[in-house]
Structure formats: C-alpha cells, structure tokens
Amino acid sequence: MKGRAQVIIGAQWGDEGKGRVVDFLGKNVDIFARYQGGANAGHTVIVEGSKYVFHLLPSGMLYPCKVCIIGNGVVIDPEQLIYELRMLQDQGKDRARLVVSGAAHVVMPYHKLLDQAHENFRGRGKKIGTTGRGIGPCYVDKYNRMGIRMEDLLDPDLLREKLSSNLDLKNLQLTRIFNIEPMAFDEVYKKALEWGKILEPYIADASLILNEALNSGKNVLFEGAQGTLLDVDHGTYPFVTSSNPVSAGACIGMGVAPTIIDSVTGVVKAYSTRVGSGPFPTEDEGEIGEYLREKGGEYGATTGRPRRCGWLDLVALSYAVRLNGMDNIALTKLDVLTGLEEIKVCTGYMLNDEVLGSFPTNVNLLEKVTPLFKTMKGWTEDLGACRKFEDLPEAARNYIEFIEEATRVSIGLIGVGPQREETIIREI
C-alpha cells in the first residue's frame, strides 16, 4: 500500500509560517523531506515554550523516531548544517534520523564571497536583496556543470580535482573583477575534507530511500523554503530566489514522480509580508505596516531584517493557487489582526484605468498597479483559546470565509497563536 505524499508550500513571498504548519502536522508523518533552497531560508518552530530556528534542517527534526531528508534540490552550507545538528545534540533534541542526498550541491566559501560581491556591484537602487549566503552562485555552478556535490566531499581525489579547477576560475573573478583577495586552495580543501568526515554518516541516496518508504506505506511531507512569488521561474523576477519553491519543485528536488503527490497545502499568512527588494502592491509603509511588523514579530529568521508588511493580497494568492494546484490552505497568524477596527483585503489591481484579471509577473507592470481593497470589520477578542472554527469571533469567521470564496480553496488549518497547540483544524 502506497503512503501519502503531501506538499507544503509557501503561497506568498515566504515567511508564511511553513515550519510551524509542518511541525503541527508532523505527528501523522513518517518522513519530512526538504526539497529546495538553502541556508537563505529560515523555519521558526516554537515547542514547549522554546524557539528553534532551522535554516537547512527539516522542521520535523524535533519529532522522535522520524526520518528527515534533505533532497538533491537543496544547496547545502556544511558549516550551517553542522551547527544546527550540534545545536540540537547539545539540547538533547536530535530525535530524528537525518538523511542528506549525495547529489545535493555544496555552498563553498567562494560562493558567499561572490554572492556579496555581485550584490554590491549592482549598486544602490538595483540590489535584489540577497542574503549573501552564496545560494545563487552555488546554483549557477550546478547548472554550469561545475558544482561540488555532497558525495564529492567523501572522495579526496575527486574533491581535489574539482576544487582545483573551480578555485582557479573563482580566484580570477574575485581578484580581477571585484578586487578581492584570492582564496587559498589548501585552506578550502582542508575545510571541505573535514565537512565530509563529519557528514558522511548522513549522506545517502535520498531519492531511493524516499521512494522505497512511500512504496512501503510511509507518509511523507515535502516542505519547501521561501514562497511561490519568489520562484525563479514564476515569481517577481529578478526579485526572486534561485530555485523553485512551487509544488512541482518537490518532484525534481527529491527525485520522485509527479504522480505520487496526493495533495498540496498552501501556507498563507493572514496578511502579507516581503523581505528585500521588489514590488509589493499591498505594502503599508505607515501605521498599519508598523503595527503588523511589531505584533507579528516580522523580522527575518535568517538575517533579522525587518519585513515589509501590508494587507492580504487575494490577486497574488489566486495566482499561487493556480500555480501549485492547491487543495487547501493553512492560514497562519490570524491572531495578529486582533485589535484592528477594520481589516482590508486586496481583491483586484487597477492599471491604466483597467482592472487586471490576473497577477502580472512582469515587475514593471506590477510596480505600477493600484490595489483595490475591500474593507471588513475587525475584532478585539483574543483568539489564543479557540480550538474550533465556531469559537472564533463572527468577524474572524467572515474574514476566513471571504478568503475561501475568493480563492475557491478551503482553509483547513488556522493558526491562532505561536504555540504548536494554538491551532484550529478543520480539514487538511
């Protein structure tokens, strides 16, 4: 009997609370599989009053007796991965078994230098808001067929050959284009060998393990990083990430067939946020934006940067529904809206006296649109103790039902507070 395969995706610009949703659903899951992105992403999970921030580890690492897989679609910073593993070990929280795909590419020290140098080279006003973690340059090397993979760290001779060739080219770029000191081969090589020794017990054929598990009846939850509107192909290019956070990315990033996917859940914040540069039609740069930022704790888990905040955008959300084939929505941070007399929802865009029927991915157009808002009544009641939909204030229920009607997708999970138990489950 085949196990159930469920994909959890971010339906906005990332930071929707995917880690919290994945953690909540984890009790019914055997395997957690991270399929794309790198240490430029951050999943924050709060369990028993303690906060955990994972940049590479799947959110399920806090569950005992589970399997957590980092797939071939992820680019791995070994230093960050080792740090996260040791953090859990020191706290006695390394409860799950970790598997790392040997085909996943390694973020090398020169990738980080080049990432930062490229961003600085763009100049003021043209920066895309990269975290500088080397993600883009690593993916460039992957597709340029000159990347170093996790399995290469276990073969000293092959590693030496690949690194020598790569470093010759990277040092030319660093010194001649960016006027940065070259990197010493011996130093980088020694560090990479150490990574291999530490991580060797975790490196395996992740695709084989995952497919065998599904065929034996195990339930798998695929989790992506970032969000749909940051997808390199379908997001607000060039203000995007370097991979495919959309649901289809799960198949490529884990080595599974699309026919095995049973459902797709889109995680949606009850309002909108964005980190870094790029168009953001519903952004509020005034009092409301500040209110949402402070009450929602909207600061990046990876960089600490304050997030740009604004009202929920149903035009963008409907686009995400279409791209991902979403079966249901997990709505997070509904409690953050408590206390507002009025809540606005973007229902359309106006451009050149025309109402647009769909989300334009052309950033030149998106930057010019004027959002059309519907104003709804807010609520003041605390939501933290609500465990059923009927427990919510009428205004909160109306807000949820309006989102469902506009997107034609049911909301099966509602987050009413930061703790794992502060969740309403309808159907997911």
Secondary structure, DSSP 8 states (H G I E B T S, - for coil): ----EEEEEESSSS-S-HHHHHHHHGGG-SEEEE-SB-TT--EEEEETTEEEEESSS-GGGGSTT-EEEE-TTBEE-HHHHHHHHHHHHHTT---SEEEEETTSEE--HHHHHHHHHHHHHH-TT------SSSHHHHHHHHHTT---BGGGGG-HHHHHHHHHHHHHHHHHIIIIIS------HHHHHHHHHHHHHHHGGGEE-HHHHHHHHHHTT--EEEE-SS-GGG-TTTSSTTSS-SS--STTHHHHHHT--GGG--EEEEEEESSEEE-SSS--TTB--SHHHHHHHHHHT-B-TTT--B-EEE-EEHHHHHHHHHHHT-SEEEEE-GGGGTT-SEEEEEEEEEETTEEESS----HHHHTT-EEEEEEEE---S--TT--SGGGS-HHHHHHHHHHHHHHT-EEEEEE-SSSTT-EEES--
